[in-house]
């Protein structure tokens, strides 16, 4: 396992990050603890979660259960100092948390206190805004994204108030660093500019979707994050399981899998998607590679990659993903991946 510096911090994070969003629905507490133990044995030192987890399905009744699973592990293991914990505050419109209230100083304080209690810890290593209040082109919203209704001054005033809140939380020792998620190049640039002008906490990470199937980050965001030293925490690097080989052409759907629980996969299932999956599967088959390991190994070759966040519902899946760090892709494989991307640039 290799480690990358996170932004401009002194944190060194593992190239793979353990995702936790299935703990509490698709996985039991005991299974979540077993995943943490195995991941740490392989050298993973960061767990990503969110106050709105678990998913599949999302519900008000289970909201926060994933953080509680992690909290029980922290309390029982005594290994809090062996792992970095990243969590997120939910954004505007998510009705299962605070009835959809937008992110504000008030909701952040409420959310941080709840997360600290659930995680059974005194501090959060990386605190992230799950998505911006103004909206986002992520989650397949890029097809109809229209920023013309945004109020620039309102957005900038909001950034100031939230950064001041982050400073207060850092000063109180409740969070160490601050990151964004599902944000854009313009938005990120404003957070950076205002933080520098006012001496407030800077953005250290960007958690956006990124995989062989979703490469919106590759242009403006990659350039900004490289030049401003922001680490990409790539979520869904296996395209929600589509790149693992378990679905093939969609005719075989394992019971309990994400596709069985969420037939549209958050808008990922389209007529263009299965041919793209087949193209990457063909490259893996040709070179005798496990497709999941190939997808994760490819992520390590990309600019700004701090860590790829992957999730598993079994220890066997987890071990396969963890062993991807042993794989180095040849120039031939990388060339074929580039050709497949040009043939299938936006599968969903």
C-alpha positions in Angstrom: 0.0 0.0 0.0 1.3 3.4 -1.0 0.4 6.7 0.8 -0.3 10.1 -0.6 -0.2 13.5 1.0 -3.6 14.9 1.4 -3.7 18.5 0.0 -1.3 20.7 1.9 -1.8 18.9 5.2 0.7 16.6 7.0 -1.7 13.7 6.6 -0.5 10.7 4.6 -3.5 8.7 3.4 -3.6 5.2 1.8 -4.1 5.0 -2.0 -7.3 3.0 -1.2 -10.0 4.3 1.2 -12.5 2.0 2.8 -16.1 3.1 1.9 -18.8 2.3 4.4 -22.1 3.2 2.9 -23.5 -0.3 3.0 -23.0 -0.8 6.7 -26.4 -0.9 8.4 -28.4 -2.1 5.4 -26.5 -4.5 3.1 -24.0 -5.3 5.9 -24.4 -5.9 9.6 -22.4 -4.2 12.3 -20.2 -7.3 12.7 -19.5 -7.4 8.9 -18.6 -3.7 9.0 -16.1 -4.3 11.8 -14.6 -7.3 10.0 -14.1 -5.1 6.9 -12.3 -2.4 8.9 -10.0 -5.0 10.5 -9.1 -6.6 7.1 -8.6 -3.2 5.4 -6.2 -2.0 8.2 -4.3 -5.3 7.9 -3.6 -4.4 4.3 -2.5 -0.9 5.1 -5.6 1.1 4.6 -5.6 4.0 7.0 -8.8 6.0 6.1 -12.5 5.3 6.3 -15.1 7.4 4.5 -18.6 7.8 5.8 -21.5 10.4 5.9 -24.3 11.3 8.3 -26.8 10.2 5.7 -25.5 6.6 5.3 -26.3 3.7 5.0 -27.7 3.6 1.5 -29.6 0.9 -0.5 -32.1 2.0 0.6 -31.7 5.5 2.1 -34.2 6.1 4.9 -34.8 8.3 7.8 -35.0 5.3 10.1 -31.4 4.1 9.3 -29.8 7.5 8.8 -26.6 7.7 10.8 -26.4 3.9 11.4 -23.1 3.6 9.4 -21.4 6.2 11.6 -22.6 4.2 14.6 -21.1 1.0 13.2 -17.8 2.8 13.0 -18.2 4.2 16.5 -18.7 0.7 17.9 -15.5 -0.4 16.3 -13.7 2.6 17.6 -14.9 1.9 21.1 -14.3 -1.8 21.0 -10.9 -1.8 19.2 -9.1 1.1 21.0 -7.5 1.8 17.6 -8.9 5.3 17.0 -5.3 6.6 16.4 -4.7 4.0 13.7 -7.3 5.3 11.3 -8.4 8.6 9.8 -12.1 9.1 9.7 -13.8 11.3 7.0 -17.5 12.1 7.2 -19.9 14.6 5.6 -22.7 16.9 6.4 -25.7 16.5 4.1 -26.7 19.3 1.7 -29.9 21.1 0.9 -32.9 19.1 -0.2 -32.1 15.7 1.5 -35.3 15.3 3.5 -34.2 12.4 5.7 -31.8 14.7 7.5 -33.1 17.9 9.2 -36.0 18.0 6.8 -33.8 19.0 3.9 -32.3 22.1 5.5 -29.3 23.6 3.6 -25.8 23.6 5.0 -25.3 26.5 7.3 -23.3 27.3 10.5 -26.3 26.1 12.5 -26.7 22.8 10.7 -23.0 22.1 10.7 -22.7 22.4 14.4 -25.7 20.1 14.9 -24.3 17.6 12.4 -20.8 17.6 13.8 -22.0 17.0 17.4 -24.2 14.1 16.1 -21.3 12.6 14.1 -18.9 12.8 17.0 -21.4 11.0 19.2 -22.1 8.4 16.7 -18.5 7.8 15.8 -17.5 7.8 19.5 -14.6 10.1 18.9 -13.5 13.5 20.0 -12.5 14.7 16.5 -13.1 14.1 12.8 -10.0 14.0 10.6 -11.7 15.3 7.4 -15.1 17.0 7.4 -16.7 17.4 4.0 -19.7 19.2 2.5 -21.6 16.4 0.8 -22.9 18.7 -2.0 -23.2 22.4 -2.5 -26.4 24.2 -1.5 -26.6 25.8 -4.9 -26.8 22.5 -6.6 -24.4 20.4 -8.6 -23.9 18.9 -12.0 -22.9 15.6 -10.4 -25.2 12.6 -10.0 -26.1 12.6 -13.7 -27.4 16.2 -13.4 -24.8 17.4 -15.9 -27.2 16.6 -18.8 -29.5 19.5 -17.8 -27.3 21.6 -15.5 -28.2 25.3 -15.6 -26.4 27.7 -13.2 -28.3 30.8 -14.5 -30.5 30.8 -11.4 -27.6 31.1 -9.0 -27.1 34.2 -6.8 -23.4 34.8 -6.8 -23.3 37.1 -3.8 -25.5 34.8 -1.7 -23.1 31.9 -2.6 -20.0 33.9 -1.6 -21.6 35.1 1.7 -22.5 31.5 2.5 -18.9 30.4 1.8 -17.6 33.0 4.3 -20.0 31.9 7.0 -19.2 28.2 6.6 -15.5 28.8 6.5 -15.7 30.8 9.7 -17.6 27.9 11.2 -14.9 25.4 10.1 -12.3 27.6 11.7 -14.3 27.6 15.0 -14.5 23.8 14.8 -10.8 23.5 14.1 -10.0 25.8 17.0 -12.2 23.6 19.2 -10.4 20.5 18.1 -13.5 18.9 16.7 -12.3 18.7 13.1 -8.8 18.7 11.7 -9.3 19.4 8.0 -12.1 20.5 5.6 -13.0 19.1 2.2 -15.7 19.4 -0.5 -17.7 16.9 -2.4 -19.6 17.0 -5.7 -18.5 20.5 -6.4 -17.2 22.3 -9.5 -14.1 24.1 -10.6 -15.8 27.5 -10.1 -17.1 26.7 -6.7 -13.8 25.2 -5.5 -11.9 28.3 -6.7 -14.2 30.5 -4.6 -13.7 28.4 -1.5 -9.9 28.6 -2.1 -9.9 32.4 -2.8 -12.0 33.4 0.2 -10.0 31.1 2.6 -6.7 32.6 1.4 -8.0 36.2 1.6 -9.4 35.7 5.2 -6.9 33.3 6.6 -9.6 30.6 7.0 -9.3 26.8 6.5 -8.6 25.8 2.9 -10.2 23.0 1.0 -7.8 20.0 1.2 -9.8 17.4 -0.7 -12.5 16.9 -3.4 -14.7 13.9 -3.2 -16.3 13.5 -6.7 -17.4 10.5 -8.6 -14.6 9.2 -10.8 -14.1 5.9 -12.7 -13.5 4.4 -16.1 -17.2 5.1 -16.7 -17.4 8.6 -15.2 -14.5 11.0 -16.1 -16.1 14.5 -15.7 -13.1 15.3 -13.4 -10.5 14.9 -16.1 -10.5 18.5 -17.5 -11.2 21.6 -15.4 -11.3 19.9 -12.0 -8.1 18.0 -12.6 -6.2 21.1 -13.6 -7.5 23.1 -10.6 -6.8 20.3 -8.1 -3.3 19.8 -9.5 -2.3 23.5 -9.3 -4.0 24.2 -6.0 -2.9 20.9 -4.3 -6.3 19.4 -3.6 -6.5 15.7 -3.4 -9.1 13.7 -5.3 -11.0 11.2 -3.2 -12.7 9.3 -6.0 -16.0 7.7 -5.1 -17.6 4.9 -7.1 -14.3 4.0 -8.7 -15.9 0.6 -9.6 -18.9 2.4 -11.0 -21.2 1.1 -8.3 -20.1 -2.4 -9.0 -20.6 -2.3 -12.8 -16.8 -2.6 -13.4 -16.4 -5.7 -11.2 -17.6 -8.2 -13.8 -20.4 -9.5 -11.6 -23.2 -8.2 -13.9 -21.7 -9.0 -17.3 -24.4 -7.8 -19.8 -27.0 -7.1 -17.1 -28.8 -10.5 -17.6 -27.4 -11.9 -14.4 -28.1 -9.8 -11.3 -26.9 -11.4 -8.0 -29.4 -11.3 -5.2 -28.5 -8.6 -2.7 -26.3 -6.7 -5.1 -26.7 -2.9 -5.6 -28.4 -3.4 -9.0 -30.9 -5.8 -7.5 -31.8 -3.1 -4.9 -31.6 -0.1 -7.1 -32.5 -1.0 -10.7 -31.6 2.4 -12.1 -28.3 2.6 -10.1 -28.8 6.3 -9.6 -29.1 7.0 -13.3 -26.2 4.9 -14.4 -28.2 2.3 -16.2 -28.6 3.5 -19.8 -28.5 1.9 -23.3 -24.9 3.2 -23.6 -23.7 1.7 -20.3 -23.6 -2.0 -21.0 -21.5 -1.7 -24.2 -19.0 0.4 -22.2 -18.9 -2.2 -19.4 -18.3 -4.9 -22.0 -15.4 -2.9 -23.6 -13.6 -2.7 -20.3 -14.4 -6.3 -19.4 -12.9 -7.3 -22.8 -9.6 -5.5 -22.0 -9.4 -7.3 -18.6 -10.2 -10.7 -20.2 -7.6 -10.2 -23.0 -4.9 -9.5 -20.5 -5.9 -12.0 -17.8 -6.8 -9.2 -15.3 -9.5 -9.1 -12.7 -11.8 -6.2 -13.9 -12.3 -4.7 -10.5 -8.6 -4.7 -9.8 -7.9 -3.2 -13.3 -10.4 -0.4 -12.6 -8.8 0.4 -9.2 -5.2 0.1 -10.6 -6.2 2.6 -13.3 -7.3 5.1 -10.8 -3.8 5.1 -9.3 -2.4 6.3 -12.6 -4.6 9.4 -12.7 -3.6 13.0 -11.8 -4.5 14.4 -8.4 -5.5 11.0 -7.0 -5.2 11.0 -3.3 -7.3 7.9 -2.7 -10.0 5.8 -4.4 -13.0 5.1 -2.1 -14.4 1.6 -2.6 -17.0 -0.4 -0.9 -17.6 -4.1 -0.5 -20.5 -6.3 0.8 -18.3 -9.3 1.5 -14.8 -10.0 2.7 -14.0 -11.8 -0.6 -14.9 -8.6 -2.5 -12.9 -6.6 -0.1 -9.8 -8.7 -0.5 -10.0 -8.6 -4.3 -10.1 -4.8 -4.1 -7.3 -4.5 -1.6 -5.0 -6.7 -3.7 -5.4 -4.3 -6.6 -2.5 -2.4 -5.1 -0.3 -5.3 -6.3 -1.3 -4.7 -10.0 0.6 -2.4 -12.3 -1.1 -1.8 -15.7 1.1 -2.1 -18.8 1.3 0.6 -21.4 -0.7 -1.7 -23.8 -3.5 -2.0 -21.3 -3.5 1.8 -20.7 -3.6 2.4 -24.4 -6.6 0.1 -24.8 -8.4 1.8 -21.9 -7.9 5.1 -23.6 -9.3 3.8 -26.8 -12.3 2.4 -25.0 -12.9 5.7 -23.3 -12.9 7.5 -26.7 -15.4 5.0 -28.0 -17.6 5.2 -24.9 -16.9 8.7 -23.5 -20.1 9.2 -21.4 -21.9 5.9 -20.8 -24.2 7.6 -18.4 
